Structure formats: C-alpha cells, structure tokens
Amino acid sequence: MYAIEFETELENGLIKVPEVYQTDLAGPIKVIILKNQSAQVAPPTTIAWPHEILVFQGVSDIPPFESYRDELLSLQDDPLA
C-alpha cells in the first residue's frame, strides 16, 4: 500500500487521475477525498498564556527544569562532544 497525493477537480462526479499515475494504479484502489474549506479559521483572539499556566508554581517534589546543567561537563572535557 502506498499513498499518492495530487490536486484535482471532480468532472461529472469522476476523479481525474493525472496520466503520470494511471499506469501505477492498475486494479482496485481506495480513495479518500479531502475538500479545502473556503472559509479560513479565525486566529485566536488572545495571545496571552491562560491564567492557570501563569499562576502555576511547579511541583515541589520535582527539581526545576534543567537544574542539573551546572553538573554537566564542559564541551572541552566531554569526550563525546
């Protein structure tokens, strides 16, 4: 099974397959039809973080993100760098 993506228009209810793909599509095929919506989705009305995110203080049992960085070897001392 493989996927081929191309854009086309329906002509009298039939899908027009580009000639370059016609020889590879012998036998039964499955078709999924996707239609572009003419109306665009409106962008979000706010660009601020939600209140819940802004007031989050973290979890006391978990060390702060990347708090271990000062324990890492410098690039000159790291043989794998």
QUIDA-V554005 format. One record per pair of residues at least 6 apart in sequence whose C-alpha atoms are under 6 Angstrom apart, sorted by the first residue. I is the first residue (numbers start at 1). J is the second residue. If there is no record, write none. Layout:
i->[I,I]
j->[J,J]
//
This chain:
i->[75]
j->[81]
//
